[in-house]
Amino acid sequence: MNRQEIKALIQSVIDDPKYIDTATERFHIEIQEIKLPDLRQWLLDGNVPCMIRLNGCQGVGDQRAHVRIAGNTGMGFKAPDPIFAWSCSHCHQKTESDPDMRVYLMDGVARTLFLLTKSLPIVCANDVTRKKSNKGMA
């Protein structure tokens, strides 16, 4: 098979409604089997440290500080839920009120994403490149 034929074969599998239904169904079953923890409850239980870590930090990440991005947030639009850092009230207030603190907030977002990807499985729907036995990135 040449490159063009392989591409056409892959596209025909992806375009097949039966394949899409089966992949979506399998994705829903896998998500239910994983039984992910409720992140809100995990946060309220005090399991998460503040990820921003400014001077005066209170230590416990009991709030979510969302990133503000020009053109994508503001005027009634908030940042998407996954783009946040767990923070204490002190660090949240400092990074929200002072634009110069943005780099500390972004460091906190990176730490939060690292913790989430290390702790929880990441599952992609309709990803034909992964083996069936792969349950995530952990």
Summary of the structure (lengths in Angstrom):
residues: 138
radius of gyration: 20.1
end to end distance: 35.3
largest distance: 63.4
contacts: 324
relative contact order: 0.15
helix: 49%
strand: 10%
